[in-house]
């Protein structure tokens, strides 16, 4: 544990941000898993893709995920949906 007051504060702030980032990332992953399960079951639709894309976009807005990685993930999800519907 740090002795310096500013270092103590940095530890507290980092823990708080880390928790927030983990929650956002977890919500995004859960949404993606639900989408993939729906695709596997054959019940996926555009509304579910839209909700999953929104979760990915929220992660980008909060700085948890890079925008190019998010765009790549959304493109792959859309591709998977199109393949499942064809």
PyMOL Python script that loads the backbone (N, CA, C, O; Angstrom):
from pymol import cmd

cmd.read_pdbstr("""\
ATOM      1  N   UNK A   1       0.845  -1.185   0.000  1.00  0.00           N
ATOM      2  CA  UNK A   1       0.000   0.000   0.000  1.00  0.00           C
ATOM      3  C   UNK A   1       0.886   1.243   0.000  1.00  0.00           C
ATOM      4  O   UNK A   1       1.847   1.319   0.766  1.00  0.00           O
ATOM      5  N   UNK A   2       0.572   2.210  -0.849  1.00  0.00           N
ATOM      6  CA  UNK A   2       1.414   3.412  -0.919  1.00  0.00           C
ATOM      7  C   UNK A   2       1.292   4.288   0.336  1.00  0.00           C
ATOM      8  O   UNK A   2       0.277   4.280   1.031  1.00  0.00           O
ATOM      9  N   UNK A   3       2.361   5.036   0.593  1.00  0.00           N
ATOM     10  CA  UNK A   3       2.378   5.955   1.740  1.00  0.00           C
ATOM     11  C   UNK A   3       1.997   7.370   1.335  1.00  0.00           C
ATOM     12  O   UNK A   3       1.467   8.134   2.141  1.00  0.00           O
ATOM     13  N   UNK A   4       2.268   7.713   0.089  1.00  0.00           N
ATOM     14  CA  UNK A   4       2.045   9.079  -0.377  1.00  0.00           C
ATOM     15  C   UNK A   4       0.565   9.280  -0.666  1.00  0.00           C
ATOM     16  O   UNK A   4      -0.092   8.415  -1.245  1.00  0.00           O
ATOM     17  N   UNK A   5       0.049  10.440  -0.253  1.00  0.00           N
ATOM     18  CA  UNK A   5      -1.387  10.724  -0.355  1.00  0.00           C
ATOM     19  C   UNK A   5      -1.888  10.637  -1.804  1.00  0.00           C
ATOM     20  O   UNK A   5      -2.944  10.056  -2.056  1.00  0.00           O
ATOM     21  N   UNK A   6      -1.151  11.202  -2.743  1.00  0.00           N
ATOM     22  CA  UNK A   6      -1.581  11.184  -4.148  1.00  0.00           C
ATOM     23  C   UNK A   6      -1.577   9.762  -4.706  1.00  0.00           C
ATOM     24  O   UNK A   6      -2.427   9.404  -5.522  1.00  0.00           O
ATOM     25  N   UNK A   7      -0.610   8.953  -4.259  1.00  0.00           N
ATOM     26  CA  UNK A   7      -0.539   7.570  -4.718  1.00  0.00           C
ATOM     27  C   UNK A   7      -1.707   6.758  -4.161  1.00  0.00           C
ATOM     28  O   UNK A   7      -2.243   5.887  -4.846  1.00  0.00           O
ATOM     29  N   UNK A   8      -2.099   7.040  -2.932  1.00  0.00           N
ATOM     30  CA  UNK A   8      -3.260   6.387  -2.321  1.00  0.00           C
ATOM     31  C   UNK A   8      -4.506   6.711  -3.126  1.00  0.00           C
ATOM     32  O   UNK A   8      -5.329   5.836  -3.395  1.00  0.00           O
ATOM     33  N   UNK A   9      -4.639   7.985  -3.511  1.00  0.00           N
ATOM     34  CA  UNK A   9      -5.797   8.400  -4.307  1.00  0.00           C
ATOM     35  C   UNK A   9      -5.784   7.708  -5.670  1.00  0.00           C
ATOM     36  O   UNK A   9      -6.827   7.267  -6.152  1.00  0.00           O
ATOM     37  N   UNK A  10      -4.611   7.612  -6.289  1.00  0.00           N
ATOM     38  CA  UNK A  10      -4.531   6.970  -7.605  1.00  0.00           C
ATOM     39  C   UNK A  10      -4.986   5.507  -7.518  1.00  0.00           C
ATOM     40  O   UNK A  10      -5.661   5.011  -8.420  1.00  0.00           O
ATOM     41  N   UNK A  11      -4.615   4.824  -6.436  1.00  0.00           N
ATOM     42  CA  UNK A  11      -5.028   3.431  -6.257  1.00  0.00           C
ATOM     43  C   UNK A  11      -6.544   3.352  -6.172  1.00  0.00           C
ATOM     44  O   UNK A  11      -7.154   2.489  -6.803  1.00  0.00           O
ATOM     45  N   UNK A  12      -7.161   4.246  -5.397  1.00  0.00           N
ATOM     46  CA  UNK A  12      -8.623   4.249  -5.248  1.00  0.00           C
ATOM     47  C   UNK A  12      -9.308   4.537  -6.579  1.00  0.00           C
ATOM     48  O   UNK A  12     -10.264   3.857  -6.953  1.00  0.00           O
ATOM     49  N   UNK A  13      -8.821   5.537  -7.285  1.00  0.00           N
ATOM     50  CA  UNK A  13      -9.418   5.925  -8.565  1.00  0.00           C
ATOM     51  C   UNK A  13      -9.266   4.789  -9.580  1.00  0.00           C
ATOM     52  O   UNK A  13     -10.198   4.480 -10.322  1.00  0.00           O
ATOM     53  N   UNK A  14      -8.093   4.177  -9.605  1.00  0.00           N
ATOM     54  CA  UNK A  14      -7.841   3.091 -10.546  1.00  0.00           C
ATOM     55  C   UNK A  14      -8.764   1.912 -10.272  1.00  0.00           C
ATOM     56  O   UNK A  14      -9.280   1.303 -11.210  1.00  0.00           O
ATOM     57  N   UNK A  15      -8.980   1.580  -9.000  1.00  0.00           N
ATOM     58  CA  UNK A  15      -9.879   0.476  -8.650  1.00  0.00           C
ATOM     59  C   UNK A  15     -11.305   0.772  -9.109  1.00  0.00           C
ATOM     60  O   UNK A  15     -12.000  -0.107  -9.617  1.00  0.00           O
ATOM     61  N   UNK A  16     -11.727   2.017  -8.926  1.00  0.00           N
ATOM     62  CA  UNK A  16     -13.079   2.410  -9.317  1.00  0.00           C
ATOM     63  C   UNK A  16     -13.251   2.332 -10.840  1.00  0.00           C
ATOM     64  O   UNK A  16     -14.254   1.817 -11.334  1.00  0.00           O
ATOM     65  N   UNK A  17     -12.253   2.854 -11.579  1.00  0.00           N
ATOM     66  CA  UNK A  17     -12.316   2.819 -13.037  1.00  0.00           C
ATOM     67  C   UNK A  17     -12.249   1.387 -13.554  1.00  0.00           C
ATOM     68  O   UNK A  17     -12.930   1.030 -14.516  1.00  0.00           O
ATOM     69  N   UNK A  18     -11.420   0.570 -12.904  1.00  0.00           N
ATOM     70  CA  UNK A  18     -11.271  -0.823 -13.309  1.00  0.00           C
ATOM     71  C   UNK A  18     -12.592  -1.572 -13.148  1.00  0.00           C
ATOM     72  O   UNK A  18     -12.963  -2.371 -14.009  1.00  0.00           O
ATOM     73  N   UNK A  19     -13.294  -1.320 -12.061  1.00  0.00           N
ATOM     74  CA  UNK A  19     -14.592  -1.953 -11.834  1.00  0.00           C
ATOM     75  C   UNK A  19     -15.590  -1.530 -12.904  1.00  0.00           C
ATOM     76  O   UNK A  19     -16.314  -2.363 -13.449  1.00  0.00           O
ATOM     77  N   UNK A  20     -15.628  -0.232 -13.206  1.00  0.00           N
ATOM     78  CA  UNK A  20     -16.543   0.299 -14.220  1.00  0.00           C
ATOM     79  C   UNK A  20     -16.245  -0.315 -15.588  1.00  0.00           C
ATOM     80  O   UNK A  20     -17.157  -0.728 -16.305  1.00  0.00           O
ATOM     81  N   UNK A  21     -14.967  -0.369 -15.937  1.00  0.00           N
ATOM     82  CA  UNK A  21     -14.572  -0.938 -17.229  1.00  0.00           C
ATOM     83  C   UNK A  21     -14.936  -2.413 -17.325  1.00  0.00           C
ATOM     84  O   UNK A  21     -15.393  -2.876 -18.370  1.00  0.00           O
ATOM     85  N   UNK A  22     -14.734  -3.156 -16.232  1.00  0.00           N
ATOM     86  CA  UNK A  22     -15.077  -4.574 -16.233  1.00  0.00           C
ATOM     87  C   UNK A  22     -16.573  -4.777 -16.405  1.00  0.00           C
ATOM     88  O   UNK A  22     -16.994  -5.696 -17.107  1.00  0.00           O
ATOM     89  N   UNK A  23     -17.388  -3.926 -15.769  1.00  0.00           N
ATOM     90  CA  UNK A  23     -18.839  -4.038 -15.888  1.00  0.00           C
ATOM     91  C   UNK A  23     -19.279  -3.790 -17.329  1.00  0.00           C
ATOM     92  O   UNK A  23     -20.119  -4.516 -17.862  1.00  0.00           O
ATOM     93  N   UNK A  24     -18.716  -2.778 -17.946  1.00  0.00           N
ATOM     94  CA  UNK A  24     -19.075  -2.439 -19.332  1.00  0.00           C
ATOM     95  C   UNK A  24     -18.649  -3.566 -20.274  1.00  0.00           C
ATOM     96  O   UNK A  24     -19.415  -3.973 -21.147  1.00  0.00           O
ATOM     97  N   UNK A  25     -17.425  -4.067 -20.094  1.00  0.00           N
ATOM     98  CA  UNK A  25     -16.918  -5.134 -20.947  1.00  0.00           C
ATOM     99  C   UNK A  25     -17.727  -6.414 -20.753  1.00  0.00           C
ATOM    100  O   UNK A  25     -18.000  -7.136 -21.712  1.00  0.00           O
ATOM    101  N   UNK A  26     -18.106  -6.685 -19.516  1.00  0.00           N
ATOM    102  CA  UNK A  26     -18.902  -7.875 -19.221  1.00  0.00           C
ATOM    103  C   UNK A  26     -20.279  -7.790 -19.868  1.00  0.00           C
ATOM    104  O   UNK A  26     -20.767  -8.776 -20.420  1.00  0.00           O
ATOM    105  N   UNK A  27     -20.904  -6.622 -19.805  1.00  0.00           N
ATOM    106  CA  UNK A  27     -22.222  -6.433 -20.417  1.00  0.00           C
ATOM    107  C   UNK A  27     -22.140  -6.625 -21.932  1.00  0.00           C
ATOM    108  O   UNK A  27     -23.032  -7.212 -22.545  1.00  0.00           O
ATOM    109  N   UNK A  28     -21.059  -6.121 -22.521  1.00  0.00           N
ATOM    110  CA  UNK A  28     -20.873  -6.261 -23.961  1.00  0.00           C
ATOM    111  C   UNK A  28     -20.694  -7.738 -24.334  1.00  0.00           C
ATOM    112  O   UNK A  28     -21.307  -8.224 -25.284  1.00  0.00           O
ATOM    113  N   UNK A  29     -19.857  -8.438 -23.582  1.00  0.00           N
ATOM    114  CA  UNK A  29     -19.613  -9.848 -23.871  1.00  0.00           C
ATOM    115  C   UNK A  29     -20.884 -10.676 -23.709  1.00  0.00           C
ATOM    116  O   UNK A  29     -21.145 -11.582 -24.501  1.00  0.00           O
ATOM    117  N   UNK A  30     -21.676 -10.363 -22.681  1.00  0.00           N
ATOM    118  CA  UNK A  30     -22.931 -11.071 -22.459  1.00  0.00           C
ATOM    119  C   UNK A  30     -23.866 -10.869 -23.635  1.00  0.00           C
ATOM    120  O   UNK A  30     -24.513 -11.812 -24.091  1.00  0.00           O
ATOM    121  N   UNK A  31     -23.938  -9.638 -24.129  1.00  0.00           N
ATOM    122  CA  UNK A  31     -24.793  -9.330 -25.267  1.00  0.00           C
ATOM    123  C   UNK A  31     -24.343 -10.100 -26.508  1.00  0.00           C
ATOM    124  O   UNK A  31     -25.170 -10.632 -27.249  1.00  0.00           O
ATOM    125  N   UNK A  32     -23.047 -10.155 -26.728  1.00  0.00           N
ATOM    126  CA  UNK A  32     -22.504 -10.876 -27.886  1.00  0.00           C
ATOM    127  C   UNK A  32     -22.804 -12.365 -27.763  1.00  0.00           C
ATOM    128  O   UNK A  32     -23.162 -13.010 -28.749  1.00  0.00           O
ATOM    129  N   UNK A  33     -22.661 -12.919 -26.551  1.00  0.00           N
ATOM    130  CA  UNK A  33     -22.938 -14.340 -26.349  1.00  0.00           C
ATOM    131  C   UNK A  33     -24.408 -14.652 -26.590  1.00  0.00           C
ATOM    132  O   UNK A  33     -24.733 -15.690 -27.167  1.00  0.00           O
ATOM    133  N   UNK A  34     -25.306 -13.760 -26.153  1.00  0.00           N
ATOM    134  CA  UNK A  34     -26.735 -13.959 -26.391  1.00  0.00           C
ATOM    135  C   UNK A  34     -27.025 -13.953 -27.892  1.00  0.00           C
ATOM    136  O   UNK A  34     -27.811 -14.760 -28.388  1.00  0.00           O
ATOM    137  N   UNK A  35     -26.383 -13.034 -28.603  1.00  0.00           N
ATOM    138  CA  UNK A  35     -26.565 -12.956 -30.054  1.00  0.00           C
ATOM    139  C   UNK A  35     -26.084 -14.243 -30.719  1.00  0.00           C
ATOM    140  O   UNK A  35     -26.784 -14.811 -31.558  1.00  0.00           O
ATOM    141  N   UNK A  36     -24.895 -14.700 -30.346  1.00  0.00           N
ATOM    142  CA  UNK A  36     -24.337 -15.905 -30.958  1.00  0.00           C
ATOM    143  C   UNK A  36     -25.188 -17.132 -30.639  1.00  0.00           C
ATOM    144  O   UNK A  36     -25.331 -18.023 -31.477  1.00  0.00           O
ATOM    145  N   UNK A  37     -25.751 -17.181 -29.435  1.00  0.00           N
ATOM    146  CA  UNK A  37     -26.630 -18.299 -29.072  1.00  0.00           C
ATOM    147  C   UNK A  37     -27.903 -18.263 -29.913  1.00  0.00           C
ATOM    148  O   UNK A  37     -28.402 -19.302 -30.345  1.00  0.00           O
ATOM    149  N   UNK A  38     -28.423 -17.052 -30.142  1.00  0.00           N
ATOM    150  CA  UNK A  38     -29.631 -16.905 -30.960  1.00  0.00           C
ATOM    151  C   UNK A  38     -29.355 -17.297 -32.409  1.00  0.00           C
ATOM    152  O   UNK A  38     -30.203 -17.906 -33.061  1.00  0.00           O
ATOM    153  N   UNK A  39     -28.180 -16.953 -32.908  1.00  0.00           N
ATOM    154  CA  UNK A  39     -27.807 -17.327 -34.275  1.00  0.00           C
ATOM    155  C   UNK A  39     -27.714 -18.849 -34.378  1.00  0.00           C
ATOM    156  O   UNK A  39     -28.179 -19.447 -35.348  1.00  0.00           O
ATOM    157  N   UNK A  40     -27.107 -19.463 -33.361  1.00  0.00           N
ATOM    158  CA  UNK A  40     -26.970 -20.925 -33.375  1.00  0.00           C
ATOM    159  C   UNK A  40     -28.338 -21.607 -33.306  1.00  0.00           C
ATOM    160  O   UNK A  40     -28.545 -22.666 -33.898  1.00  0.00           O
ATOM    161  N   UNK A  41     -29.270 -20.984 -32.574  1.00  0.00           N
ATOM    162  CA  UNK A  41     -30.616 -21.555 -32.450  1.00  0.00           C
ATOM    163  C   UNK A  41     -31.500 -21.210 -33.647  1.00  0.00           C
ATOM    164  O   UNK A  41     -32.574 -21.787 -33.821  1.00  0.00           O
ATOM    165  N   UNK A  42     -31.046 -20.273 -34.460  1.00  0.00           N
ATOM    166  CA  UNK A  42     -31.803 -19.874 -35.642  1.00  0.00           C
ATOM    167  C   UNK A  42     -32.879 -18.848 -35.364  1.00  0.00           C
ATOM    168  O   UNK A  42     -33.769 -18.640 -36.189  1.00  0.00           O
ATOM    169  N   UNK A  43     -32.807 -18.198 -34.201  1.00  0.00           N
ATOM    170  CA  UNK A  43     -33.837 -17.214 -33.852  1.00  0.00           C
ATOM    171  C   UNK A  43     -33.305 -15.772 -33.829  1.00  0.00           C
ATOM    172  O   UNK A  43     -33.948 -14.883 -33.271  1.00  0.00           O
ATOM    173  N   UNK A  44     -32.148 -15.543 -34.428  1.00  0.00           N
ATOM    174  CA  UNK A  44     -31.557 -14.199 -34.445  1.00  0.00           C
ATOM    175  C   UNK A  44     -32.257 -13.332 -35.482  1.00  0.00           C
ATOM    176  O   UNK A  44     -32.689 -13.816 -36.528  1.00  0.00           O
ATOM    177  N   UNK A  45     -32.362 -12.036 -35.174  1.00  0.00           N
ATOM    178  CA  UNK A  45     -32.948 -11.100 -36.124  1.00  0.00           C
ATOM    179  C   UNK A  45     -32.193  -9.778 -36.061  1.00  0.00           C
ATOM    180  O   UNK A  45     -31.245  -9.628 -35.291  1.00  0.00           O
ATOM    181  N   UNK A  46     -32.622  -8.830 -36.874  1.00  0.00           N
ATOM    182  CA  UNK A  46     -31.943  -7.536 -36.968  1.00  0.00           C
ATOM    183  C   UNK A  46     -32.050  -6.751 -35.664  1.00  0.00           C
ATOM    184  O   UNK A  46     -31.141  -5.990 -35.330  1.00  0.00           O
ATOM    185  N   UNK A  47     -33.136  -6.920 -34.928  1.00  0.00           N
ATOM    186  CA  UNK A  47     -33.304  -6.197 -33.667  1.00  0.00           C
ATOM    187  C   UNK A  47     -32.257  -6.635 -32.644  1.00  0.00           C
ATOM    188  O   UNK A  47     -31.708  -5.812 -31.911  1.00  0.00           O
ATOM    189  N   UNK A  48     -31.994  -7.918 -32.605  1.00  0.00           N
ATOM    190  CA  UNK A  48     -30.980  -8.440 -31.686  1.00  0.00           C
ATOM    191  C   UNK A  48     -29.589  -7.977 -32.100  1.00  0.00           C
ATOM    192  O   UNK A  48     -28.754  -7.667 -31.250  1.00  0.00           O
ATOM    193  N   UNK A  49     -29.342  -7.930 -33.406  1.00  0.00           N
ATOM    194  CA  UNK A  49     -28.062  -7.411 -33.910  1.00  0.00           C
ATOM    195  C   UNK A  49     -27.903  -5.950 -33.520  1.00  0.00           C
ATOM    196  O   UNK A  49     -26.817  -5.520 -33.129  1.00  0.00           O
ATOM    197  N   UNK A  50     -28.980  -5.190 -33.626  1.00  0.00           N
ATOM    198  CA  UNK A  50     -28.950  -3.779 -33.266  1.00  0.00           C
ATOM    199  C   UNK A  50     -28.640  -3.583 -31.778  1.00  0.00           C
ATOM    200  O   UNK A  50     -27.863  -2.700 -31.413  1.00  0.00           O
ATOM    201  N   UNK A  51     -29.247  -4.405 -30.928  1.00  0.00           N
ATOM    202  CA  UNK A  51     -29.005  -4.313 -29.491  1.00  0.00           C
ATOM    203  C   UNK A  51     -27.561  -4.672 -29.156  1.00  0.00           C
ATOM    204  O   UNK A  51     -26.937  -4.037 -28.305  1.00  0.00           O
ATOM    205  N   UNK A  52     -27.042  -5.681 -29.821  1.00  0.00           N
ATOM    206  CA  UNK A  52     -25.654  -6.096 -29.596  1.00  0.00           C
ATOM    207  C   UNK A  52     -24.687  -5.022 -30.086  1.00  0.00           C
ATOM    208  O   UNK A  52     -23.683  -4.739 -29.433  1.00  0.00           O
ATOM    209  N   UNK A  53     -24.989  -4.430 -31.232  1.00  0.00           N
ATOM    210  CA  UNK A  53     -24.145  -3.344 -31.751  1.00  0.00           C
ATOM    211  C   UNK A  53     -24.157  -2.156 -30.798  1.00  0.00           C
ATOM    212  O   UNK A  53     -23.139  -1.488 -30.617  1.00  0.00           O
ATOM    213  N   UNK A  54     -25.299  -1.897 -30.195  1.00  0.00           N
ATOM    214  CA  UNK A  54     -25.402  -0.807 -29.215  1.00  0.00           C
ATOM    215  C   UNK A  54     -24.522  -1.062 -28.009  1.00  0.00           C
ATOM    216  O   UNK A  54     -23.884  -0.139 -27.503  1.00  0.00           O
ATOM    217  N   UNK A  55     -24.479  -2.302 -27.539  1.00  0.00           N
ATOM    218  CA  UNK A  55     -23.624  -2.644 -26.401  1.00  0.00           C
ATOM    219  C   UNK A  55     -22.151  -2.456 -26.759  1.00  0.00           C
ATOM    220  O   UNK A  55     -21.363  -1.982 -25.941  1.00  0.00           O
ATOM    221  N   UNK A  56     -21.787  -2.827 -27.974  1.00  0.00           N
ATOM    222  CA  UNK A  56     -20.408  -2.655 -28.430  1.00  0.00           C
ATOM    223  C   UNK A  56     -20.085  -1.157 -28.540  1.00  0.00           C
ATOM    224  O   UNK A  56     -19.004  -0.719 -28.149  1.00  0.00           O
ATOM    225  N   UNK A  57     -21.033  -0.382 -29.076  1.00  0.00           N
ATOM    226  CA  UNK A  57     -20.823   1.065 -29.208  1.00  0.00           C
ATOM    227  C   UNK A  57     -20.700   1.747 -27.847  1.00  0.00           C
ATOM    228  O   UNK A  57     -19.939   2.704 -27.699  1.00  0.00           O
ATOM    229  N   UNK A  58     -21.442   1.262 -26.856  1.00  0.00           N
ATOM    230  CA  UNK A  58     -21.336   1.828 -25.505  1.00  0.00           C
ATOM    231  C   UNK A  58     -19.943   1.590 -24.934  1.00  0.00           C
ATOM    232  O   UNK A  58     -19.390   2.454 -24.253  1.00  0.00           O
ATOM    233  N   UNK A  59     -19.377   0.418 -25.213  1.00  0.00           N
ATOM    234  CA  UNK A  59     -18.022   0.114 -24.752  1.00  0.00           C
ATOM    235  C   UNK A  59     -17.011   1.066 -25.389  1.00  0.00           C
ATOM    236  O   UNK A  59     -16.047   1.484 -24.747  1.00  0.00           O
ATOM    237  N   UNK A  60     -17.242   1.401 -26.653  1.00  0.00           N
ATOM    238  CA  UNK A  60     -16.354   2.350 -27.344  1.00  0.00           C
ATOM    239  C   UNK A  60     -16.509   3.743 -26.741  1.00  0.00           C
ATOM    240  O   UNK A  60     -15.520   4.437 -26.505  1.00  0.00           O
ATOM    241  N   UNK A  61     -17.741   4.145 -26.497  1.00  0.00           N
ATOM    242  CA  UNK A  61     -18.001   5.479 -25.952  1.00  0.00           C
ATOM    243  C   UNK A  61     -17.368   5.656 -24.573  1.00  0.00           C
ATOM    244  O   UNK A  61     -16.949   6.756 -24.211  1.00  0.00           O
ATOM    245  N   UNK A  62     -17.302   4.574 -23.811  1.00  0.00           N
ATOM    246  CA  UNK A  62     -16.713   4.637 -22.465  1.00  0.00           C
ATOM    247  C   UNK A  62     -15.201   4.424 -22.483  1.00  0.00           C
ATOM    248  O   UNK A  62     -14.549   4.497 -21.442  1.00  0.00           O
ATOM    249  N   UNK A  63     -14.650   4.163 -23.657  1.00  0.00           N
ATOM    250  CA  UNK A  63     -13.202   4.020 -23.766  1.00  0.00           C
ATOM    251  C   UNK A  63     -12.687   2.643 -23.390  1.00  0.00           C
ATOM    252  O   UNK A  63     -11.492   2.475 -23.147  1.00  0.00           O
ATOM    253  N   UNK A  64     -13.571   1.656 -23.338  1.00  0.00           N
ATOM    254  CA  UNK A  64     -13.174   0.308 -22.962  1.00  0.00           C
ATOM    255  C   UNK A  64     -12.649  -0.455 -24.166  1.00  0.00           C
ATOM    256  O   UNK A  64     -11.821  -1.356 -24.032  1.00  0.00           O
ATOM    257  N   UNK A  65     -13.141  -0.087 -25.346  1.00  0.00           N
ATOM    258  CA  UNK A  65     -12.787  -0.808 -26.571  1.00  0.00           C
ATOM    259  C   UNK A  65     -12.411   0.204 -27.648  1.00  0.00           C
ATOM    260  O   UNK A  65     -12.965   1.302 -27.695  1.00  0.00           O
ATOM    261  N   UNK A  66     -11.472  -0.165 -28.510  1.00  0.00           N
ATOM    262  CA  UNK A  66     -11.077   0.718 -29.606  1.00  0.00           C
ATOM    263  C   UNK A  66     -12.145   0.680 -30.688  1.00  0.00           C
ATOM    264  O   UNK A  66     -12.778  -0.352 -30.916  1.00  0.00           O
ATOM    265  N   UNK A  67     -12.341   1.820 -31.356  1.00  0.00           N
ATOM    266  CA  UNK A  67     -13.433   1.899 -32.337  1.00  0.00           C
ATOM    267  C   UNK A  67     -13.235   0.969 -33.529  1.00  0.00           C
ATOM    268  O   UNK A  67     -14.210   0.452 -34.075  1.00  0.00           O
ATOM    269  N   UNK A  68     -11.989   0.750 -33.940  1.00  0.00           N
ATOM    270  CA  UNK A  68     -11.763  -0.160 -35.066  1.00  0.00           C
ATOM    271  C   UNK A  68     -12.063  -1.608 -34.674  1.00  0.00           C
ATOM    272  O   UNK A  68     -12.602  -2.375 -35.471  1.00  0.00           O
ATOM    273  N   UNK A  69     -11.715  -1.967 -33.456  1.00  0.00           N
ATOM    274  CA  UNK A  69     -12.018  -3.314 -32.962  1.00  0.00           C
ATOM    275  C   UNK A  69     -13.528  -3.499 -32.872  1.00  0.00           C
ATOM    276  O   UNK A  69     -14.047  -4.573 -33.176  1.00  0.00           O
ATOM    277  N   UNK A  70     -14.226  -2.457 -32.456  1.00  0.00           N
ATOM    278  CA  UNK A  70     -15.691  -2.519 -32.351  1.00  0.00           C
ATOM    279  C   UNK A  70     -16.321  -2.660 -33.731  1.00  0.00           C
ATOM    280  O   UNK A  70     -17.243  -3.454 -33.919  1.00  0.00           O
ATOM    281  N   UNK A  71     -15.827  -1.893 -34.692  1.00  0.00           N
ATOM    282  CA  UNK A  71     -16.368  -1.979 -36.055  1.00  0.00           C
ATOM    283  C   UNK A  71     -16.122  -3.363 -36.657  1.00  0.00           C
ATOM    284  O   UNK A  71     -16.974  -3.904 -37.362  1.00  0.00           O
ATOM    285  N   UNK A  72     -14.959  -3.922 -36.373  1.00  0.00           N
ATOM    286  CA  UNK A  72     -14.636  -5.269 -36.865  1.00  0.00           C
ATOM    287  C   UNK A  72     -15.589  -6.289 -36.227  1.00  0.00           C
ATOM    288  O   UNK A  72     -16.102  -7.173 -36.914  1.00  0.00           O
ATOM    289  N   UNK A  73     -15.820  -6.169 -34.935  1.00  0.00           N
ATOM    290  CA  UNK A  73     -16.717  -7.093 -34.233  1.00  0.00           C
ATOM    291  C   UNK A  73     -18.140  -6.984 -34.773  1.00  0.00           C
ATOM    292  O   UNK A  73     -18.797  -8.000 -34.998  1.00  0.00           O
ATOM    293  N   UNK A  74     -18.619  -5.753 -34.983  1.00  0.00           N
ATOM    294  CA  UNK A  74     -19.979  -5.558 -35.498  1.00  0.00           C
ATOM    295  C   UNK A  74     -20.113  -6.120 -36.916  1.00  0.00           C
ATOM    296  O   UNK A  74     -21.141  -6.701 -37.264  1.00  0.00           O
ATOM    297  N   UNK A  75     -19.079  -5.947 -37.721  1.00  0.00           N
ATOM    298  CA  UNK A  75     -19.113  -6.470 -39.091  1.00  0.00           C
ATOM    299  C   UNK A  75     -19.169  -7.994 -39.077  1.00  0.00           C
ATOM    300  O   UNK A  75     -19.887  -8.602 -39.871  1.00  0.00           O
ATOM    301  N   UNK A  76     -18.410  -8.606 -38.175  1.00  0.00           N
ATOM    302  CA  UNK A  76     -18.414 -10.066 -38.088  1.00  0.00           C
ATOM    303  C   UNK A  76     -19.757 -10.593 -37.599  1.00  0.00           C
ATOM    304  O   UNK A  76     -20.230 -11.634 -38.057  1.00  0.00           O
ATOM    305  N   UNK A  77     -20.371  -9.861 -36.658  1.00  0.00           N
ATOM    306  CA  UNK A  77     -21.694 -10.265 -36.175  1.00  0.00           C
ATOM    307  C   UNK A  77     -22.733 -10.169 -37.295  1.00  0.00           C
ATOM    308  O   UNK A  77     -23.564 -11.064 -37.457  1.00  0.00           O
ATOM    309  N   UNK A  78     -22.680  -9.087 -38.058  1.00  0.00           N
ATOM    310  CA  UNK A  78     -23.624  -8.902 -39.166  1.00  0.00           C
ATOM    311  C   UNK A  78     -23.426  -9.989 -40.226  1.00  0.00           C
ATOM    312  O   UNK A  78     -24.389 -10.502 -40.795  1.00  0.00           O
ATOM    313  N   UNK A  79     -22.173 -10.324 -40.476  1.00  0.00           N
ATOM    314  CA  UNK A  79     -21.847 -11.368 -41.439  1.00  0.00           C
ATOM    315  C   UNK A  79     -22.397 -12.715 -40.973  1.00  0.00           C
ATOM    316  O   UNK A  79     -22.932 -13.488 -41.768  1.00  0.00           O
ATOM    317  N   UNK A  80     -22.258 -12.984 -39.672  1.00  0.00           N
ATOM    318  CA  UNK A  80     -22.765 -14.233 -39.105  1.00  0.00           C
ATOM    319  C   UNK A  80     -24.289 -14.313 -39.204  1.00  0.00           C
ATOM    320  O   UNK A  80     -24.847 -15.375 -39.477  1.00  0.00           O
ATOM    321  N   UNK A  81     -24.961 -13.169 -38.977  1.00  0.00           N
ATOM    322  CA  UNK A  81     -26.423 -13.127 -39.081  1.00  0.00           C
ATOM    323  C   UNK A  81     -26.867 -13.363 -40.529  1.00  0.00           C
ATOM    324  O   UNK A  81     -27.805 -14.118 -40.785  1.00  0.00           O
ATOM    325  N   UNK A  82     -26.185 -12.711 -41.463  1.00  0.00           N
ATOM    326  CA  UNK A  82     -26.527 -12.855 -42.875  1.00  0.00           C
ATOM    327  C   UNK A  82     -26.341 -14.302 -43.335  1.00  0.00           C
ATOM    328  O   UNK A  82     -27.152 -14.830 -44.096  1.00  0.00           O
ATOM    329  N   UNK A  83     -25.272 -14.930 -42.869  1.00  0.00           N
ATOM    330  CA  UNK A  83     -25.002 -16.316 -43.233  1.00  0.00           C
ATOM    331  C   UNK A  83     -26.076 -17.246 -42.644  1.00  0.00           C
ATOM    332  O   UNK A  83     -26.490 -18.212 -43.285  1.00  0.00           O
ATOM    333  N   UNK A  84     -26.514 -16.944 -41.433  1.00  0.00           N
ATOM    334  CA  UNK A  84     -27.511 -17.794 -40.773  1.00  0.00           C
ATOM    335  C   UNK A  84     -28.887 -17.657 -41.435  1.00  0.00           C
ATOM    336  O   UNK A  84     -29.659 -18.615 -41.478  1.00  0.00           O
ATOM    337  N   UNK A  85     -29.185 -16.467 -41.946  1.00  0.00           N
ATOM    338  CA  UNK A  85     -30.486 -16.228 -42.568  1.00  0.00           C
ATOM    339  C   UNK A  85     -30.542 -16.732 -43.998  1.00  0.00           C
ATOM    340  O   UNK A  85     -31.628 -16.958 -44.532  1.00  0.00           O
ATOM    341  N   UNK A  86     -29.392 -16.909 -44.621  1.00  0.00           N
ATOM    342  CA  UNK A  86     -29.354 -17.345 -46.026  1.00  0.00           C
ATOM    343  C   UNK A  86     -29.626 -18.816 -46.191  1.00  0.00           C
ATOM    344  O   UNK A  86     -29.626 -19.322 -47.313  1.00  0.00           O
TER     345      UNK A  86
END
""", "prot")
cmd.dss("prot")
cmd.show_as("cartoon", "prot")
cmd.util.cbc("prot")
cmd.orient("prot")
